[in-house]
């Protein structure tokens, strides 16, 4: 029983950070292009936040559907 508890704890410890990942879609006002980043933009004059997504694939799919990102 002790081995199962230790194994479950280790699995949870390694899996939890994967669920906490955030991917940000940002619009660069100077180049007029969108990008995906793991960190939020700090230069609010240069970047507009377009959304926060749980996976990089979700962020890229959403980015392709945004009108500002098509240009």
Secondary structure, DSSP 8 states (H G I E B T S, - for coil): -HHHHHHHHHHHHHHHHHHT--EEEEEETTTTEEEEESS--S-TTTEEEEEEESSHHHHHHHHHH-SGGG-
